[in-house]
Amino acid sequence: MDDFDLTKLLDKPRLTIKRERSFDERSLSEMSLSRGLDNLEVAYSPGGRSGLDTPASSTRNSFEPHPMIAEAWDSLRRSLVHFRGQPVGTIAAYDHASEEVLNYDQVFVRDFVPSALAFLMNGEPDIVKNFLLKTLQLQGWEKRIDRFKLGEGAMPASFKVLHDPERKTDTIVADFGESAIGRVAPVDSGFWWIILLRAYTKSTGDLTLAETSDCQKGMRLILTLCLSEGFDTFPTLLCADGCSMIDRRMGIYGYPIEIQALFFMALRCSLAMLKLDSEGKEFVERIMKRLHALSFHMRSYFWIDFQQLNDIYRYKTEEYSHTAVNKFNVIPDSIPDWVFDFMPTRGGYFIGNVSPARMDFRWFALGNCVAILSSLATPEQASAIMDLFEARWEELVGEMPIKICYPAIESHEWRIVTGCDPKNTRWSYHNGGSWPVLLWLLTAACIKTGRPQIARKAIELAESRLLKDGWPEYYDGKNGRYIGKQARKYQTWSIAGYLVAKMMLEDPSHLGMISLEDDRQLKPIIKRSSSWTC
């Protein structure tokens, strides 16, 4: 690592390839395997604009610069981490008041995404390229935890740069879960890496990075991990608790919505960037088959609205064969009381989890926003999610955007589910806490669904407190009124999330780097079963 130079990965001749349209502007019907993979040509949109129908706002100069913006940029730049003189990421938090550093002085893959988007939107792509290359190199390390070897494609949760002033050397230490609280490897890091690689390509028009053999191999290794066949009968990805942003035990084991939405988005981004050589063609075929199955499964079984809730309420149990209505044998008595009052007549959302005899009806912000941005949600479902935001504003947004999940788990259930985790008490941290970083995802979802007024209202709420409170990691309380009891100050992704939301609202064309258009081919007209609606 000491002798490694980031530029070595790019010391390859650049290819001039004629490209016509970006994948985002093509439907999967054009990629039908029956028409022959040899004729496929995958391309990107040149320049920093998206292929989406989101022209720059005609009032982009009408925004008065908020005094928070300059402060935010200063704080974001203070968080930069350098390796051999090159910026390679941002640390998680720049909190001088905290005595316990833990791993907040490290560069986290998921945490860096909003920072990366902020730099891309500001015309500073080099740090993003450096980060992508450095984490790609770390992926190639042998990963062992207590003599057990992790999958070859696993990306690190975080890494730390160690400076030796005497020897004038820099070294990197990566964490693949062996040092994490709970010792859980991240499932989402690889997905965020693929999504960020596409964002870099869409923003800069630089095709050479994604086309390098190293990036192609990195994507294939990630895909190999998550596309492997086994005993599972569902197209969703089976995961352990603590494998994503919610990195502690919170009862999200199984098939959490956050991972499934990121999985779906990473698959679609990979389709746009994989070369159609002998290895790439095989992965394209596997991705397409998985996308069709995954989109149907999620849109059918994870989606809930007033009508669907009423159907589940009237479920019969112990049904057998392919004609079963209650396919997962969910007992209606297991539906929590709160969901009946929470569900508006208009509106809906993707629930937290679906597995045998279990439906987690909790609402999770990241999974639902990514479902909109990736077009996992149909246009009708995306609109219904926004309707839910408006109908349940006090519960989901309150006084600080936005709740990571709703509602909090309490009392005996909290003891059982979290293992009496003192950080995840009710309405705190991952257990119903309010996270300012999610502001950028909410804003992107609002712009895509044509509801910018929702984002503007949320941003104004954040601007009333974030700076004077010192950019906390999260807020506590049912309405998000209190700074989190263990929240770090100057949390980098709270800062970056605000900047990205602000820049995206000012110039909606930025949405193209993080959003995918709806594809009609992912919406086959298939009935769940012959008796589903009876």
N, C-alpha and C positions, 0 to 999 in steps of 0.2 A: 504493500500500500504506500510505503514511503516514497517509492520510486515511480509511482504511477502518475502519468500525465493525462489529464482529461482529454486533451486534443488527440491522443493516439487513436481513440475510437473513431475519429473522423478522418484519419489520414487515408482516405480512399478516394479514387476518382469519382467525380460526380457524373451521374447519368442524365442525359437529356431525353426525357420521355414525353411524348405528345399526350396531353390529357385534355379531356373534353368537359366532363362534368364531375362534380363531387359526388361521393356516395350519398351524401345527405339529400341530393336532388334526384336520386334514383330510387326506384322501388325494388323490393326484393324479387318482384316478378321478373325484372331484368336480369336477376342473378340465378334464375332457375337452372338447376343442374342439368335438366333435360335438354337445355339449349346449348350445353357445352361450356365447360369452364374455360376452355382455351380462348374463347372470344371475349372474356371479361376484361374490362379495363377500369381499375379503381383509381379515382383521382381526388384531389383536394381543391377547395376554393382558393385561388391565389389571393395574396394580400391579407390584410387584417380584418376584412369584412366577412360576414357570414353569408352562407347561401340561403339563410332564412329570410322570410318576408318581414324583416324588422328594420326598416330604414332608420337612419339616424334621426333623432328627434328634431323637428323643425324649430324647437324652442331650446336647443341644447345650450345656447348662450344666455338663456333667461334665468338659469340657476345662480343665485347669489352664493359666492363661495362661503361656506360655513367655517367659522374659526376652528372647528374641530379638525378640518381636513389637513391643514398644515401640521398640526400637532400629531395627527395620526401618521402622516408620512415620516415625520422625524422619529417617532417611536418605532415604526416598522423598520427603518434603516438602522436603528440602533440594535435591532435584533439579528442583523445579518451575521452569518457564520462564514468564515473564510478557510479554505484549504489551499495552502501554497499560493496565497495571494489572490485566489479566485473565490468569489462568493458561491457557496453551494447550498444555501438554505437559510432558514431563520429559526432561532430557538423558540421553544414553546412559550416561555414567559420571561419577562425582564423585570422581575420583582425583587428590588433591593431590600424590601422590608422583611421578606420571608427568610427565616433562619434555615429552614429545611429546603434544600434545593431539589432533592430527589432526582427525577429525570426531566425537570422543566428546563434544564439548560441544554437539552438535546434537540436535534432536528427530527421532527416526526413527519412521516410521509403524509398522513392524512391532514395534519395541522398545516403543512406547508402549502396545500392546494389553494386556499384563499389568498395566501401571500403571493403565490405564483401567478394567479389570475390578476391580482392588483398590478404586479410588475409587467405582465403582458399588456394589460390595458393602458399602462403608462408608457409603452414603447421601450421596455427594458427586458428583452427576452433572454439575455445571456445567462443570467442567474438561473433561469428555468432550465435552459439547456444543460448547464453544469450539474444541476440537481438530478435531472433525468439520467445523465451519464454516470454520476457517482452512485446512485442507488442501483443502477443497472449492474455496475461492477460488484456491488455488495451482494446482489442476488447470486452471483457466481461463487460466493464463499460456501464452504461446507458448513452446514448448520446442524449442530448437535446439542441436544438438551438431555443431560443425564444419560449419556451414551446412546440416546435414540436420535436417529437422523431424520431431519425434516425433509419435505419434498423439495426437489431441486429448484422449482420455480418460486418458492416462497420469497417474498420481499420483506425487508426488515420493518419493524414497527418504527424504529428510530435509529439515529446514529449520533455519535459525539466526536468532535474534532479535538484532539489533544495536542497542544502546542508545547514544544520543548525549547525554551529560549536559549538554553546553553548550547544544545546541539543544533539549534535552528532547524528543527524538523517538525513536521506535522504527521500525526497518525490518526487513524479512524477506528473507533470501536462501535460495532453495530449490535443492536438488540433485536433478535428474532423471536423474543418471547422468553428467553432463558433468564432474563433479569426482571421481567415485567411482574407487576402485582398479580398473583394468581397463575403466573407462568403459562399464559395463553398466547399462542402465536396469532398475529393479525391476519384475518382473511381479507380485509378490505384494502390493505396496502397495495396489493397487485392490481386491483381494480382501479384504484385512484391513480396509480402510475399510468395505466393505459389511457384513462380519461384525460389525464394531464398531457400526455404525449399528443393526443389529438388536438387538445386546446392549443398547445404550442404550434402545431402544424397549421391549424386554421387561422391563428392570429398572425403568424409570420409569413405564411406561404412557403416556408422552408421544408421541402420534401425530403431533403437528404438525410436528416436525422432519423426519421422513422424508417427510411429505406436501408439504413446500414444493416449489415448482417447481425450485428450485436443486438440492435433493437428488435429485429425480426425474431431472433432467437429468444430474447427476453419475453416477448409477447407469447410465443409458442409454449414456453415453459410454464407461464402463468395459466394459459389455456389448458395445457395438459393436466395440471392439478385439478381444475374445476370441471373439466369435461370427461374425466375418467368414468368408466362404467363400473357399476358395482351392484349392490343388493337393493339400492333405493328404487322405489316405484314412482317417485315424483321427479319432475325436471328441476325442482328447486334444489338449492345447495344446503346440505346438512351441516350445521355449525354448532360450536360450543358457546357457552356463555362467555362474554368478555372478549369476543373476537373482532369488535368493531369500535366505533366511537364510544359506545357504551361498554367500556372495558373492565367492568366489574360484574359480579354476579347480579343479574336483574331479571332472571327468568326468561331470557330471550333465546335460550338454547333451542335447537330444532331448525326452524326455517324462518329466521327473522326478516321482516320486510326490508330493513336497511340493506342487508347483504343481497337479497334477491333483486332489489332495484339497481344496486351498483353492479351486480353480476350481469343483469340485462343490458345496462348501459355500456359496460366494458366489452361485452360481446359485439354490440353494434359498432362501437368505436374500432374494434379489432378488424371487423369486416372492411372498414374503410382504409385500413393501413397495411394489411397483410399482402405480401407479394403473392402473385398467383404462379409460383414455381411448384415443383412437385410436392413439397411439404405444405406450402400455403394452400393449395387446392384442397388437400385433405381436411385442413382445419376449417376452411370456408364451408365445406359440406357439413361438417359436424356442427359448426356454429349455427348454420341456417336451420338445421333440424331442431337444435336445442331452442332457438329463438321462437319458433312456431309453437313448440310444446310449452315453453315457459310462459309466453304471453297468454296463451289460452288458459293455463292453470291459474296464473295470477289474477287475470281479469275475471275469471269465473268463481274461484274459491276464496280468494283473499278480499274481494270487494264486498263492501256492505253499505247499504243505504236503508231507508225506512222499509221498503218492500222486502228486501232480502232479510232484514232482521225479523220481520213478521213471519217469513217463511221458516227461518231457523227456529223461531219460537214454537212453531207447530210441527217440528220434525218428529218422525217416528224413528225408533231405534231398532238395533239388531236386524237390519236389512241385509240381504245377501244378493249377490250377482250384480251384473253390469247395469241392471235397471234400478239399482238403489238410488233413492233421492238423497238420503243422508249418507254420503259416501264415506265420510270419516268417522261415522258413528258418534257424533257429538250429542251429548245429553242436553236437551233444552234447559234443564234445571241448572246447568253450569253457566248459563248466561248471567253475568253480574247485573245487579239492579241498576247501577249507574248508567249503563249504556242505553236503557230505555228512555231516560230523561235527556241524555246527551244527544241522541240522534234526532236531528231536525226533520221536518217533513221534506224539505228540499236540501240536498247535500248528501255526501257520502265520503268514504275513505277506504284505503287499504288497511286492513287490520294488522296487528303486529305479528301474528303467527298462525299457521294452520298445520296441524299434524294429527295423527290418530287420537280421537276422543278429546281433542284439545283445540280450542280457538281462543287466542289471546286478543281480546277486543280492544286493547289499548291503542290509542292513536299515537303514532311516532312521526315526528316532523321530517327528519331527514329522508326516511323511506318514501313518504308521500310526495315530497318535493322532487326527489330524484325520479320518481315514477312519472311525474309530469315532464321533467326536462328530457328524459330518455324516450318519451312517448310509450312507455309501458302502459300508462293510463291512456285510454282512448280520449278524444276531445270531450266527449260527454262526461267521462269520469273526471278529467282534469277540471272541468267547469264545476262539477259537483264538489270537488275538494275545496275549491275557492268559495263556493257557497257555504261550506261548513265553516271556513275561516270567518266569514262575515257573520254567520248565525251564532257562532260560539267564540266570539272575539275575546270576551272576558276570560274564558277558560284557557284558550290556546295562546293568547298574546298578553292580556292583562296590562301591566304597567311597564313591562320590559320584554321585547321580542327575543325569542319565543320559547314556549315550552318544548323541551326535548321529547317528552311523552306526556300523555294524559290518560287517566288520572294517576296520582301517586299510589303506591301500595303502602298499607299501614298495618299497625298492630301485629296480630299473630301472623298474618300473611307476610308482612315485612320480615319478620324473624325467620320464617321458613325459606322464603324466596331469596333474600339477600344474605342469609347467614348472619343476621344481626349486624350488618355493615354500618358502622357509625357515620360514615360519610354519605351513605345513601338513605338517610332518614327521610321521612315524608316531605315532599316539596323541596328537596335539596339535591344538588348534584345531578346524577342520572335518574333519580327517582322523582321526576316532575319538576326539576329545576329549570330555570329560564336561561338560555344560552345565546348571547348576542351574536356569536359566529353564524348562527343559523339564519341571520338576517339576509345574507347574500343569497342563500338558497330560496328563501321566501320571495325575495325581490325578483329573482330570475323566473320563478314559477308564475309570479303575478304578471310579469311582462309577457311571457309566452301565452298566457290565457287572456290577455287583454284587460287585466285588472290593475293597472299601475297605481291607482288611487289607494289600494290596500297597502302596497309597498311604501308609498309616500307617508301614509299614516304611521306605519311601523317605524320607519326611519326617524320621523319626528319624535316618536317616543324615545328611541334610543339616544337621540341627540340631546334630550333634556337631562340625561344623567350620565351617560357613559364616560365622558371626559372628566367631569368633576369627581366621579367615583374611582377614577384611575384605571379604566378599561378592565374591569374584573372578568374572570374566567366564566363565572355563572352567578345567577341571582337565586335567592331562596324565597319561599313563601308561595301561597296559592296564587297570588297575583304578581309574583316577581318583584316585590317591593324592597327586599333586603339583599344586600351584598352577601354572596355565599359565605358560609361560616368558615370554610377552608379555601375560598377562592383566591387564586394568585392575582396580583395586580399586574397591569401592563401585559395581559395575555395577548400574545401576538395574533392569534386568529380572531380574537374579538376586534382588534384594530383592523386587520386586513378584511374581515367580513364586512365591516362598516364601509371601508373604502370601495370595495367591489360593488356593494349595493348602491352606493352613491354614484359611481361612475357608470354603472349599468343603467340606472334610471335616467341619467343625463344623456347617455348615448346607447339606446337599445340595440344597436347593431352589435355591441359586444356580446349579446346573448348567443350569437352563433358559435362561439368557441366552446360553449358548455351545454348546448342544447341540440337535440336531434329531432328532425321532422317526423311526423307521424307517417307510418307506412301501412297502406291499406292491406298489403299482403299478410300483415301480422294480425289481421282481424278476420279469420275465416268464419263463415257462418256455420257454426257447429253447436248443436244442442248438448248440454251437459249430460243428459240422459233422457230417455223417452218419457220419463215420469217426473222430471225435475220440477215442473211448475204445476203439477196436478194438485 
